[in-house]
């Protein structure tokens, strides 16, 4: 049975309203509560890589959010096989 637990870094706004989604070449800030948005959540191996993504490269549709409004947080990703 498959059981994977990983620690990764993601990008969210400090007010926890938006999250970084998309693919490395097309990054977007999407509302966290938008369940219809099917873009994948961007994950990073380290805090430095995550911070570089929003400080150096930025995102489409960032609107009111600037790099200083964002932060990288560590999350635990769990995957379990369903039988």
Secondary structure as GFF3:
##gff-version 3
##sequence-region A 1 83
A	DSSP	beta_strand	3	13	.	.	.	ID=ss1
A	DSSP	beta_strand	18	23	.	.	.	ID=ss2
A	DSSP	beta_strand	26	31	.	.	.	ID=ss3
A	DSSP	alpha_helix	47	52	.	.	.	ID=ss4
A	DSSP	pi_helix	53	57	.	.	.	ID=ss5
A	DSSP	three_ten_helix	67	69	.	.	.	ID=ss6
A	DSSP	beta_strand	70	80	.	.	.	ID=ss7
###
